[in-house]
Amino acid sequence: LLAALSGILFASRFKSATTTAGTLFELDAIAAAFVGGASPSGGVGKVTGSIVGAFAMMSLTSGMNLMGIDISYQYIVKALVLAGAVIFDIAARNRARE
């Protein structure tokens, strides 16, 4: 329901709808969840952590936009942040098992 509402709002903002609208928004959503504390192995994650992760990712995006960084490089930076969050979580779980 919320995805449909956000799609309607997104399309109405630009007064058009295309099949490519929202491309790579899932990268932001997944990165926000992992930065916020969700675990790739499951079982852990809180809504508040995801909200904090979303604020962190949007702050990163806004900062890169203000600096004039090309969108292609922004996706690379976001992917590196996502990879770093996943690697950090896996390393923390391995240390906890030992």
Secondary structure, DSSP 8 states (H G I E B T S, - for coil): -HHHHHHHHHHHHHT---TTTTTTHHHHHHHHHHHTT--TTSS---HHHHHHHHHHHHHHHHHHHHHT--HHHHHHHHHHHHHHHHHHHHHHHHHHH-
